[in-house]
Amino acid sequence: MDKKLKHLELVQDVINRMSNNSFMLKGWAVTLVAGIFALAGKDTNKLYFLVAYIPVLVFWGLDAYYLLQGRLYRSLYDKVRMTEENNIDFSLTATIQEFNTDKNCYCSCLFSKTELWFYLPLAAVCTGIIIITHI
C-alpha cells in the first residue's frame, strides 16, 4: 500500500502543478491585456488595439493545454488508484492515446465552461474598450 500511496502522491503533485499553471496564465492574460490598453493612447491606430486579442487567444490555447494535461493526470490517478500494489510502476506518463475519452481532448478543454467563462468576457472587454476609445 505504501508504493501505491507514493505513486498517487506523485500524480497529485503533477495535477496541482497544472492547476497552478492554469491559474497563473489567467493572471498573466489579464495583466498583458491591461498593459496593452494602458500603453495605447486615445489617438492610437485601431490596429494597435487589435494586438490585445493576441494574448487572449494565446493564453486561452495554452490554458486549455494545461487543463487537458490536468484531466489526463486525473485519469492516470484513477488508473493508479485501481491498480494492484504489486503492479505499481511509478509511471507518470499520461497520453491522450491511453486515456482517450470525450473529456480528454483538446477541443473539449478549449471550450470548457471554465475557459469560456474567463476568456470570452476578457475578449468582450477588449472589444468594448476598442469601441469606446474609437467613438
N, C-alpha and C positions, 0 to 999 in steps of 0.2 A: 504493500500500500504506500510505502514511502516513495518509491520510484514514480508511481502514478501522481502523487501529490506534487512532487517536484516538477514533473513534466507539465502538469496543469498550471502550476505557478509560472513557469517559463512562458507558456502560451498566453496566460493572463497578462503578463508584463508586456508582451507584444501588442495585445489588444489595447491596453492602457496607453501605450506609446502612440498608436494610430489615432486614438480618440483625442489625445493631446495635440497631435499634429493638425488634426482637423480643426480643433478649436483655435489654434494659433493662426491657421490660414484665414479663418473668418476675420480675426482681428487685423491681420495684415491687409486683407482686401478692403476693409473699411478705411484703414489708415491711408492706403495708397490712393483710393478714390477721393478721400477728403483732401489729401495733399495735392492731387492734380487740380481740384477745383480751387484750392487756396492759392495756387500759383497762377491760375488763369485770371486774367483781368476781364472786365466787362467788355472791352473792345477787342478782345482776343478773337482770332479766327475761329469759325464754327468747327473746323476740323480738329482744332486742338482739344475741344471738349469731347469729341468722339474718342479720344485717347483714353478717357475714363472708362470706357467699356472694355478695354483690353484687360486690365487687372480683374474685372468682374468675370470675364469669360475664362481667363487662365486659371484663376483661383477656384472657380466653380468646377472646372475639369480636374484640377489637382485634388480638390476636396473630395470629389466623387471617387477618385482613385484611392484615397485613404479610407473612405467609407467602405469601398469594395474590399480592401485588404483587411479591415476590421471584421467584416462579415465572413471572409474566408477563414480568418483565425478563430472566429466563434464556431464555425463549422468544424475546424480542427479540434477545438476544445471539446465539442460534443463527441467527436470520434475518440479522442483520448479518454474521455470520461467512460465510454462504453468498452474500452479495450481492457483485456485481462492484464493483470500485473506483470506476468512473465513475458508479455508481448510488447512492453513499453520500449520504444527505440529512441526516444528523445528527439524525434524529428520535428523540426519547426517549418517544414515545407508545406505551404497551403496554396494549391494552384486551382485555377478555375476548372481545369480538366478533372481534377479529383473531386471537387465539390461543386459540380455543375447543377445548379438549381436556378429557378427564375429570379430569386433574390440575389444570387451571387453572379450577376452580370453587370457590366459597366453601365449599360443604359438604365437598368433598374436603380443603380446608385445615383446616376446623373439626375434622374427625375424623381428621386425620393422626396418625401414630404419635408425632411429636414433641409435638403438642398434648395428645393423650390421656395420654401418659406423664408429662406435667408437671401438667396441671390436674386430672385425676381423682384422683391421690394427694393433691393440695392440698385438694380438696373432701372426700376421705376423712378427712384430718387434721382439717379443720373439724368434720366430723360426730363424729369421735372425741372431740374436745375438748368439744363440746357435750354429748355423752352422759356423759363422765366428770365434768364440772362440775355436772351436774344429777342425779346419782345420790343 
